[in-house]
Amino acid sequence: MKTYALQMEGITKEFPGVKALDDVTFSVRKGEIHALCGENGAGKSTLMKVLSGVYPSGTYSGRIVINGKEVHFKDIKESQDAGVAIIYQELALVPEMTVAENIFLSSDLMRKKIIDWNELYAQAQYWLDQIGLSIDPQTKLGELTVGKQQLIEIIKALTKKAEILILDEPTAALTESDVEILISLLKDLRAKGVTCIYISHKLGEVITLADSVTILRDGQTVSTDSIEELTEDKIVTKMVGRTLTELFPYEKHDIGDPILEVKNYSFHHGGINETVAKEVSFSLSKGEILGVSGLMGAGRTELFISLFGGYPGKKSGEVIIDGKTVDIKKPSEAIQAGLAYVSEDRKRYGLVLGMEITKNSTLAALQKVMPKGLIDTEIEMKNAGELTSRMNLKAHSLEAKVSQLSGGNQQKVVLSKWLFTNPKVLILDEPTRGIDVGAKYEIYKIINELSQQGVGIVMISSELPEVLGVSDRVIVMSEGTITGELTREEATQEKIMKYATAGRDKNESNII
């Protein structure tokens, strides 16, 4: 019987107001591929950051044991020295440098005052040969596909004698052929005794590749099972096996005529040279709350930012707002057309943290507080007061900096800002991310009130109970397309998860 390469026992990690991990147990045997599954926010990334030293010893409770020895990592380097290597979706490579330079980027070979290039290229060629990759080590990394770059990142880890290799959504941006190469490599590494922790939403890959699966939900360990005991449906059920509570104050409301219609919309993001929306069609009616679900990388945020005019790039299709065809090229045109967009990153894109509540709450429609070309502070204060009162904002003064507010109250200021534009369509991207339960409830009430007033609401959310609890109708996205549409009565967590994994690998035909 194989011994354990890794044991994590009773791991608990807290952030202010949030328990991200709650007494998690996670054990991986030597030389196996162990999948770690769970919804977005289940705690997978936090657990791996604990293991890899991103969150150092002392910032969490519990024990980490590697090859029978308890370890206490102060930083990432100590975890690497112990044989742990983590490969994120965003690769830590330099496209302008050669393959060889990237492989040995932080090694002694690249730290010498005079680099022995012959040795560097020879060593790189040795490692390329080890995994059967036919690439000239002098090739610029940027000339390779994303899949090949992913393999270079793995080689880089192997040169550091990694014994535990963590891969976080490694195939999210890969072509089918690159996925096959990666899977073949991981199987070879398993045969050589390397232990792999594989984080993925692609359940077909998990079933094909993994020996065991651990599932996290709400920061807790649900189960660890041998792959022989699991099916894709069983994994989905374990991932989403939560019951809804009265947290979601849904109120039935009248739904009117279409307010937003999107027909055969495709968008190619020039900044990243990628097609993020493909032949998307959907509609939103007055007073309707449309939930938008999908896994990370499905294209939900990118689609709606492009509709809001936030990205440069080629687009095709038709967008109709309140019966009028529009061609939105920038956010100011979107606002004039009646769209409002609450970003998922309120601190970066929604607020000016060093400014007062009054100024933040009127930023999106400054012309309303500038009757004579200059800001009238009395009008500004009056409008800010009315808006924040409507939001039930809790602050000692409207002149307080928004940086001093809680996450929930910051989100209320963001909502106030956009409601000041009198939108016809309000797009909410992860509207309750990072806020406490009480503030969530209040925001759901606000959403219901707006729908009662005839505002069409799009709610993008990674929280399935939230989508089910608040929406009148749900559309599900995968890889830039809409793969499913469900009424409130039809929608379940299992159905949404099945649509969300559609098209993400070759085996999803038996998921849907």
Salt bridges, closest charged atoms under 4 A:
GLU9 OE1 - ARG63 NH1 2.53
ASP22 OD1 - LYS19 NZ 3.98
GLU32 OE2 - HIS34 ND1 2.94
GLU39 OE2 - ARG242 NH2 2.52
GLU70 OE1 - ARG63 NE 3.21
GLU70 OE2 - HIS72 NE2 3.48
ASP81 OD2 - LYS77 NZ 3.02
GLU119 OE1 - LYS112 NZ 3.54
GLU153 OE1 - LYS156 NZ 3.70
GLU169 OE2 - HIS201 NE2 3.74
ASP178 OD1 - LYS148 NZ 3.27
GLU180 OE2 - LYS506 NZ 3.24
ASP211 OD1 - ARG190 NH1 3.10
ASP218 OD1 - ARG242 NH1 2.67
ASP225 OD2 - LYS238 NZ 3.57
ASP233 OD1 - LYS498 NZ 3.74
GLU251 OE2 - LYS445 NZ 3.17
GLU288 OE2 - ARG473 NE 2.79
ASP322 OD2 - LYS424 NZ 3.46
ASP327 OD1 - LYS315 NZ 3.63
ASP327 OD2 - LYS329 NZ 2.80
GLU344 OE1 - ARG433 NH1 3.17
GLU380 OE1 - LYS359 NZ 3.77
GLU386 OE2 - LYS382 NZ 2.88
GLU430 OE2 - ARG300 NH2 3.85
GLU430 OE2 - ARG433 NH2 3.36
GLU442 OE2 - LYS394 NZ 3.33
GLU442 OE1 - LYS412 NZ 2.16
ASP472 OD2 - HIS253 NE2 2.75
GLU485 OE2 - ARG473 NH1 3.07
